[in-house]
Amino acid sequence: MVSTFHGLTAAALAAAFLFTTGPGSEQAAGGGSAALEPRAAFEQMKALTGQWQGSVSTPDGPAATVVYELTANGSAVTEKLFPGTSHEMLSVYFMDGNDLVLTHYCAMANQPRMKLVKASTNPTTLTFDFVGGTNLDAAKDTHIHSGVVRILAAGRMEADWAVFSQGKASGSNRFFLSRK
C-alpha cells in the first residue's frame, strides 16, 4: 500500500528527496574510512550523469526514474525526479566556495537547501543537512530536511531523505536505483 502525506503519494515524497540506506543494506563500493571532501563528493555527483531507474519506499515499491545532468559548464549537477510527471522535482547540486550544497525544488512548493556534512567517514556516502529554505517555516511546515546518498557497486545507488513536519522527523523517503 502506498501511503500519502499531505495529498502526495509516498513515491512523490520520495522524489522530494534523494538517497540513503538503512541497516542491513549492501556495503558501499570502495568503502573506506577517510572523510569525504566536498569537491571529491561533487565529482561523485557528476559521475552519476545519466538515467537511473528503480523504486521508492522499498526495493520492490513504486517505480521511479531519476535523471542526472551536468549544466552551467559542469559547475552544477541537476537531479530530475519523476521526469515528465505531475510530481516532477528538481535538485541542483553545486559548489559554493568550499561547500557542496543543493537546493531542492519540491512538489510541495518549497525549496529546502542543504549542505554536505563533512563528518562522513565513508567516501561513497554523501550526507546532507538542512541549512535553510524558501517558502517554508522549518519549525512548522513539512519539508525535506536531510538526506544521505550512497553510491553502491555495479551501477547502483540508494538514497534516504528525512521528512520533517512541526519541527521534527515525521518520515523518510527512500530510493533504490540502478543505472539504465
Backbone bond lengths (Angstrom), bond angles and torsions (degrees), N, CA, C in turn:
res aa  C-N    CA-C-N  psi(-1)  N-CA   C-N-CA  omega(-1)  CA-C   N-CA-C  phi
1 M - - - 1.450 - - 1.525 108.98 -
2 V 1.320 116.81 132.58 1.456 122.22 178.95 1.520 107.94 -88.97
3 S 1.332 116.34 121.80 1.459 119.51 179.91 1.521 110.01 -81.14
4 T 1.321 116.48 157.92 1.455 120.25 177.56 1.515 109.59 -120.09
5 F 1.299 115.49 153.03 1.451 122.05 -179.67 1.503 107.11 -142.35
6 H 1.312 117.75 113.70 1.462 123.28 -178.13 1.520 111.28 52.19
7 G 1.339 117.25 42.62 1.447 121.47 175.32 1.510 115.31 82.99
8 L 1.312 118.87 -4.23 1.456 121.17 178.11 1.517 109.05 -103.49
9 T 1.309 116.61 144.75 1.459 119.37 176.52 1.507 109.51 -73.14
10 A 1.308 116.23 162.22 1.463 120.50 176.11 1.516 109.57 -56.98
11 A 1.319 116.91 -35.57 1.464 120.17 179.14 1.521 110.55 -62.66
12 A 1.322 117.71 -42.97 1.453 120.31 179.92 1.514 110.78 -66.91
13 L 1.314 116.76 -42.07 1.457 119.41 177.82 1.516 110.64 -65.89
14 A 1.303 115.67 -39.07 1.456 118.74 177.81 1.506 108.67 -60.13
15 A 1.301 115.97 -38.70 1.441 119.69 176.48 1.500 110.21 -64.65
16 A 1.295 116.05 -27.18 1.446 120.05 -179.17 1.507 111.11 -63.05
17 F 1.300 117.26 -5.02 1.447 119.92 174.19 1.482 115.14 -160.93
18 L 1.256 111.81 172.24 1.424 122.80 -170.71 1.497 111.18 -105.04
19 F 1.153 133.00 -161.70 1.436 142.28 -133.18 1.514 121.74 -108.13
20 T 1.361 117.52 145.80 1.457 124.66 164.73 1.511 109.35 -169.69
21 T 1.283 116.97 170.02 1.447 119.91 178.88 1.497 109.91 -123.99
22 G 1.296 115.24 159.99 1.454 121.02 178.45 1.502 111.15 -105.36
23 P 1.338 117.75 -173.74 1.442 121.96 -179.57 1.519 111.10 -58.16
24 G 1.317 115.42 142.97 1.450 120.83 175.94 1.510 113.76 86.08
25 S 1.325 118.56 2.99 1.450 119.19 179.35 1.517 109.88 -80.56
26 E 1.315 114.31 165.69 1.450 121.39 -177.67 1.525 111.44 -60.29
27 Q 1.305 117.37 145.16 1.465 122.61 177.93 1.520 109.27 -63.94
28 A 1.293 118.01 136.02 1.459 122.54 179.86 1.515 110.20 -66.50
29 A 1.339 114.73 147.91 1.453 120.14 179.37 1.516 109.60 -66.73
30 G 1.291 116.78 136.68 1.451 121.72 176.38 1.503 113.28 63.78
31 G 1.308 117.79 23.20 1.460 121.47 -176.44 1.511 111.41 -56.88
32 G 1.299 116.08 119.18 1.453 121.19 179.01 1.502 109.39 -124.53
33 S 1.311 116.43 -165.07 1.450 118.46 -177.97 1.521 112.98 -118.16
34 A 1.338 118.22 0.18 1.452 120.34 -179.89 1.525 110.28 -77.62
35 A 1.326 116.81 141.58 1.460 121.17 178.29 1.524 109.31 -65.36
36 L 1.311 116.70 142.93 1.452 122.94 -179.51 1.523 109.90 -86.53
37 E 1.308 116.07 123.42 1.460 121.47 178.04 1.528 109.27 -82.28
38 P 1.326 117.88 147.89 1.467 121.00 -176.10 1.530 114.76 -56.08
39 R 1.310 118.65 -41.86 1.474 119.74 -179.46 1.529 111.11 -66.19
40 A 1.324 117.54 -38.03 1.464 120.80 176.04 1.531 110.27 -66.25
41 A 1.314 117.07 -38.13 1.464 121.09 177.51 1.528 110.33 -64.35
42 F 1.324 116.96 -39.24 1.463 120.39 178.33 1.528 110.19 -64.13
43 E 1.328 117.27 -39.31 1.467 120.34 176.62 1.529 110.23 -61.63
44 Q 1.329 117.67 -37.62 1.463 120.57 176.34 1.523 110.56 -64.59
45 M 1.316 117.79 -39.90 1.464 120.84 177.46 1.529 109.97 -63.16
46 K 1.328 117.21 -40.89 1.462 120.81 178.09 1.528 110.96 -60.79
47 A 1.316 117.14 -36.67 1.463 121.67 -178.24 1.530 112.47 -68.85
48 L 1.314 118.01 -11.25 1.465 121.28 178.90 1.523 112.47 -80.67
49 T 1.327 118.00 -5.27 1.455 122.17 -176.37 1.530 110.94 -47.54
50 G 1.337 114.08 129.77 1.459 121.18 179.66 1.518 110.77 132.34
51 Q 1.329 114.97 -171.39 1.465 120.80 -178.46 1.519 110.40 -101.00
52 W 1.328 114.96 137.50 1.456 123.23 179.38 1.528 108.15 -123.78
53 Q 1.330 116.25 142.73 1.459 120.68 177.99 1.515 109.60 -132.21
54 G 1.316 114.98 153.92 1.455 119.54 178.66 1.498 110.20 170.62
55 S 1.340 115.39 -134.87 1.462 120.13 -175.58 1.521 110.52 -142.37
56 V 1.326 114.29 167.25 1.460 121.49 175.47 1.521 108.62 -119.30
57 S 1.296 115.46 159.56 1.465 125.50 179.32 1.518 112.82 76.18
58 T 1.338 117.43 -58.74 1.466 122.34 178.87 1.525 108.25 -138.82
59 P 1.337 118.29 164.12 1.471 119.43 179.55 1.528 113.83 -57.37
60 D 1.324 118.57 -24.20 1.464 120.67 177.54 1.532 111.32 -114.92
61 G 1.335 116.36 25.76 1.466 122.12 -179.00 1.520 112.47 -79.45
62 P 1.334 116.40 -166.68 1.466 121.39 -179.76 1.528 111.97 -57.07
63 A 1.335 115.47 146.42 1.463 121.68 -177.98 1.518 111.83 -64.36
64 A 1.329 115.18 147.14 1.460 121.95 178.24 1.518 109.62 -141.75
65 T 1.312 115.35 143.12 1.458 122.71 171.75 1.518 107.32 -124.33
66 V 1.332 116.11 136.81 1.463 122.44 177.59 1.526 106.98 -133.73
67 V 1.332 116.46 134.63 1.458 121.63 -179.77 1.523 108.99 -121.76
68 Y 1.337 115.85 127.61 1.466 122.48 175.50 1.518 108.76 -107.21
69 E 1.343 115.69 135.69 1.460 121.12 177.19 1.519 109.95 -139.57
70 L 1.326 114.90 148.36 1.462 120.47 171.52 1.523 107.66 -86.38
71 T 1.319 116.47 144.30 1.454 121.65 177.13 1.529 108.57 -145.37
72 A 1.318 116.41 173.19 1.466 122.98 176.53 1.532 111.49 53.55
73 N 1.348 115.08 51.58 1.466 121.44 178.14 1.525 112.25 57.12
74 G 1.346 116.35 35.56 1.462 121.11 177.95 1.512 114.67 80.64
75 S 1.341 117.94 8.60 1.460 119.99 -177.85 1.526 112.84 -91.55
76 A 1.336 116.86 -2.76 1.463 120.68 178.46 1.524 109.72 -147.01
77 V 1.318 115.05 149.56 1.462 122.34 174.57 1.522 106.97 -116.64
78 T 1.333 116.16 126.70 1.453 119.74 174.60 1.519 108.96 -99.40
79 E 1.309 114.58 142.90 1.457 122.07 177.33 1.524 106.19 -123.56
80 K 1.326 117.16 112.11 1.459 121.17 -179.92 1.521 107.93 -103.39
81 L 1.326 115.56 119.39 1.455 122.64 179.82 1.520 109.44 -98.69
82 F 1.317 117.28 135.48 1.467 123.10 179.85 1.527 111.88 51.69
83 P 1.359 117.47 52.90 1.464 119.90 -177.33 1.523 111.84 -58.61
84 G 1.345 114.47 139.04 1.452 121.07 176.92 1.517 115.40 79.82
85 T 1.334 117.66 3.44 1.462 120.47 178.97 1.525 109.89 -106.23
86 S 1.317 116.14 171.23 1.466 119.85 177.76 1.528 111.88 -70.62
87 H 1.329 117.24 -12.99 1.470 121.07 178.81 1.532 111.49 -107.38
88 E 1.337 116.32 20.52 1.461 119.34 178.40 1.524 109.41 -58.47
89 M 1.333 115.03 136.30 1.464 121.46 178.57 1.522 108.81 -135.26
90 L 1.313 115.23 161.62 1.456 121.08 -176.99 1.516 109.86 -135.79
91 S 1.319 115.88 133.38 1.463 121.40 169.74 1.517 107.10 -119.29
92 V 1.323 116.59 142.02 1.460 121.88 178.54 1.520 107.52 -121.86
93 Y 1.335 116.05 121.59 1.469 124.32 179.44 1.521 107.59 -103.82
94 F 1.338 117.35 135.64 1.460 120.54 179.89 1.524 109.36 -160.80
95 M 1.327 114.63 162.23 1.457 120.89 176.07 1.528 108.29 -86.08
96 D 1.328 115.50 131.66 1.461 122.71 173.10 1.517 104.53 -119.21
97 G 1.334 115.82 95.57 1.471 119.84 -172.04 1.521 108.49 65.16
98 N 1.323 117.17 -121.49 1.464 121.76 179.56 1.524 113.00 -97.51
99 D 1.331 117.87 10.47 1.463 121.58 -177.56 1.516 111.58 -111.06
100 L 1.339 116.67 138.26 1.457 121.69 170.52 1.522 106.55 -89.29
101 V 1.317 116.46 121.82 1.460 121.71 -177.29 1.527 109.59 -127.49
102 L 1.324 114.69 165.84 1.455 119.79 174.78 1.514 109.25 -144.82
103 T 1.313 114.55 150.36 1.458 122.01 168.87 1.512 105.93 -120.09
104 H 1.332 115.79 129.73 1.465 122.09 -179.34 1.523 108.91 -107.84
105 Y 1.332 116.65 120.08 1.459 122.94 178.78 1.528 106.62 -95.55
106 C 1.316 115.33 97.48 1.452 123.78 -166.42 1.531 113.50 -90.14
107 A 1.323 116.06 151.33 1.464 121.96 173.65 1.531 111.19 -65.48
108 M 1.333 117.02 -14.96 1.460 120.48 175.90 1.531 111.06 -81.99
109 A 1.342 116.61 8.26 1.463 124.48 176.39 1.522 113.17 65.22
110 N 1.327 116.72 31.37 1.463 120.48 171.46 1.526 108.24 -128.75
111 Q 1.327 116.12 170.37 1.462 120.77 -174.95 1.530 110.29 -135.84
112 P 1.332 117.34 79.00 1.468 119.03 176.76 1.525 110.86 -67.55
113 R 1.317 115.18 146.55 1.468 122.52 175.32 1.520 108.06 -115.18
114 M 1.321 115.62 142.77 1.465 121.09 179.57 1.516 110.07 -137.78
115 K 1.313 113.76 162.40 1.466 122.00 180.00 1.519 108.25 -131.45
116 L 1.333 116.04 144.22 1.454 121.19 175.93 1.520 109.54 -62.65
117 V 1.326 116.08 131.49 1.465 122.17 176.44 1.518 106.63 -85.05
118 K 1.318 117.21 124.03 1.460 121.13 -175.21 1.521 113.96 -75.80
119 A 1.331 117.98 -4.81 1.459 121.00 -175.25 1.527 113.67 -80.28
120 S 1.327 118.48 -1.72 1.459 119.88 -178.93 1.518 110.26 -59.38
121 T 1.327 116.45 133.93 1.467 120.57 178.83 1.516 111.38 -103.30
122 N 1.324 118.40 -1.82 1.456 121.84 178.51 1.523 108.29 -114.49
123 P 1.336 118.18 119.79 1.461 119.90 -175.05 1.525 114.73 -66.85
124 T 1.318 119.45 -8.55 1.466 120.94 177.17 1.522 111.81 -106.36
125 T 1.324 117.33 9.61 1.462 122.36 177.95 1.517 108.83 -117.11
126 L 1.317 116.19 119.64 1.461 122.14 -179.24 1.522 107.82 -109.50
127 T 1.325 116.23 115.86 1.461 121.65 -177.58 1.528 109.35 -108.02
128 F 1.330 116.06 126.40 1.456 122.51 -178.63 1.521 109.90 -116.19
129 D 1.344 115.67 146.28 1.457 120.06 179.12 1.531 109.61 -134.21
130 F 1.311 115.15 148.71 1.457 124.92 -177.14 1.525 111.83 -60.32
131 V 1.338 116.52 133.78 1.459 121.64 174.98 1.527 112.42 -128.16
132 G 1.326 116.90 3.63 1.460 120.37 179.54 1.512 110.71 146.09
133 G 1.302 115.92 -171.39 1.456 119.67 179.21 1.509 110.90 173.28
134 T 1.320 114.89 172.48 1.455 121.24 176.87 1.523 108.99 -118.50
135 N 1.316 114.98 154.92 1.466 123.07 -178.20 1.522 112.49 60.31
136 L 1.338 116.39 31.96 1.464 119.47 176.37 1.517 110.44 -155.83
137 D 1.308 114.30 149.37 1.458 123.18 171.01 1.518 104.77 -111.25
138 A 1.328 117.27 106.22 1.465 121.99 -173.85 1.521 112.99 -57.08
139 A 1.321 118.14 -25.10 1.462 121.45 179.97 1.534 112.43 -77.26
140 K 1.335 117.03 -16.40 1.466 119.91 -176.56 1.518 114.12 -127.97
141 D 1.312 117.15 -45.03 1.462 121.65 -168.19 1.531 113.38 -80.24
142 T 1.312 114.74 150.17 1.460 121.66 175.55 1.523 108.86 -73.94
143 H 1.316 116.18 131.21 1.459 121.16 -179.31 1.531 109.86 -162.46
144 I 1.314 114.96 162.95 1.457 120.67 171.94 1.523 106.20 -78.27
145 H 1.323 116.37 131.35 1.467 120.19 -170.80 1.524 114.13 -114.52
146 S 1.299 117.55 -31.69 1.458 120.96 179.29 1.515 107.99 -161.76
147 G 1.321 115.89 166.67 1.456 118.35 179.90 1.506 111.88 -166.42
148 V 1.312 113.11 165.49 1.462 121.13 177.65 1.514 108.22 -132.42
149 V 1.321 116.10 130.68 1.457 122.98 173.82 1.524 105.84 -107.02
150 R 1.305 115.99 125.24 1.464 120.15 178.54 1.522 107.93 -118.76
151 I 1.334 115.81 121.14 1.453 122.25 179.30 1.520 107.09 -94.51
152 L 1.328 115.16 117.50 1.456 121.62 -174.93 1.525 111.09 -103.08
153 A 1.302 116.46 172.13 1.463 122.99 178.74 1.529 110.86 -65.90
154 A 1.310 115.16 160.33 1.464 123.53 170.71 1.526 113.68 58.55
155 G 1.338 117.72 44.10 1.454 121.01 174.91 1.517 114.59 64.84
156 R 1.316 116.11 36.36 1.464 120.68 178.63 1.514 109.94 -122.21
157 M 1.319 115.37 154.90 1.452 120.65 175.36 1.519 108.79 -152.40
158 E 1.322 115.38 158.37 1.454 122.08 175.59 1.521 107.43 -137.26
159 A 1.305 115.44 154.54 1.457 120.47 177.76 1.516 109.12 -145.03
160 D 1.315 114.71 150.37 1.465 120.37 177.60 1.519 107.10 -141.28
161 W 1.325 115.38 120.95 1.455 121.06 -177.89 1.514 109.15 -115.85
162 A 1.326 115.94 127.37 1.465 122.29 -178.91 1.521 110.23 -81.12
163 V 1.317 115.42 128.49 1.461 122.58 175.61 1.526 107.37 -96.13
164 F 1.339 115.70 130.76 1.463 121.66 176.44 1.523 109.29 -113.42
165 S 1.315 115.67 145.50 1.453 122.91 173.18 1.519 107.33 -148.19
166 Q 1.306 117.03 140.69 1.469 121.91 -177.66 1.536 111.18 55.31
167 G 1.328 116.47 34.09 1.457 121.41 174.70 1.518 116.07 79.25
168 K 1.334 118.47 8.48 1.469 119.66 179.97 1.521 110.36 -144.20
169 A 1.338 114.75 162.51 1.462 120.98 -179.78 1.523 110.20 -58.68
170 S 1.332 116.02 133.22 1.464 120.30 179.88 1.519 112.77 -130.33
171 G 1.303 117.72 0.36 1.460 120.30 179.92 1.510 110.96 169.27
172 S 1.318 114.67 -176.06 1.447 121.52 -178.46 1.518 109.00 -147.33
173 N 1.317 117.33 142.21 1.462 123.30 177.08 1.524 107.74 -116.50
174 R 1.330 115.59 120.08 1.466 120.53 -175.34 1.516 110.69 -113.98
175 F 1.320 115.36 143.92 1.450 123.37 174.02 1.525 108.95 -121.32
176 F 1.322 115.97 141.35 1.463 123.70 175.89 1.532 105.32 -128.46
177 L 1.327 117.67 106.74 1.466 121.36 -168.85 1.518 112.82 -127.79
178 S 1.352 114.23 151.58 1.464 122.85 172.74 1.517 107.83 -130.76
179 R 1.329 115.18 146.22 1.463 120.04 178.52 1.519 109.06 -66.21
180 K 1.329 115.67 134.57 1.474 120.56 178.77 1.500 109.68 -82.66
